[in-house]
């Protein structure tokens, strides 16, 4: 598969608003999977997805957002980015804040839809769950070290398996690479008062992916998502914490494949048709099932 290309693109009139992205896999695919990171994430937090999925023939684009201070501004910028990339329809995988923004974008474009499907990983539909809506307006004033402390407060503590510990180390490292305005703007998007209007995105196929161990999401937030999307497929991971795409990447990648399978053979396929092997997927499903049963014993 082609080597991932790293781009930086400005689509707004404001030169400081730079989208950074990795575009990997066959360029001939017109409906790729786009990955949207959480507050602390950069485009490269999805390197495990890029490596595996492009190896199987998918086109995958991992993004890093510019500094946007409200959801409408983000949605407008993201639409311009898709226009620039000449992508009419896309599948979105969003982690935490990324999942919320993915839903807001689907809602924003519901009259001329740009989102073919959604995979929402450890995500939420209403920002009020963080009880920070009153501080959302002051993040821009806070120094970077305070913002980092707020984000780190949501990272798991206590004993962790090696993969999860590595995943957290990697995210801490990425967090360190973000500047004050990047962090402040993302925390603002994460906490400013807003919720998803489900009737506008009811017809989009959704997979809800979440973990059963400790993550920043409350049980109420998860229940709310199930209520909002009663027909969604559910992809549950026993463990994986806040960053399952890093520390449980094989399972996450399999669930992504299972989600995208429904589009194979259509113009919304995210995979090169010559690479599709149903048998291979079937084998992987069986192996996932077997590994889950082993865990239960």
JOQUI-V753715 format. One record per helix or strand of 3 or more residues. SS is the DSSP state (H for helix, E for strand). FROM is the first residue (numbers start at 1). TO is the last residue. Records with the same first field share a line. If there is no record, write none. Layout:
SS->FROM-TO + FROM-TO
This chain:
E->5-9 + 19-24 + 33-36 + 60-64 + 90-95 + 115-121 + 205-211 + 233-237
H->43-55 + 71-84 + 97-108 + 110-112 + 127-130 + 136-141 + 144-152 + 162-176 + 180-191 + 198-200 + 219-228 + 244-247 + 249-261 + 273-275 + 278-296
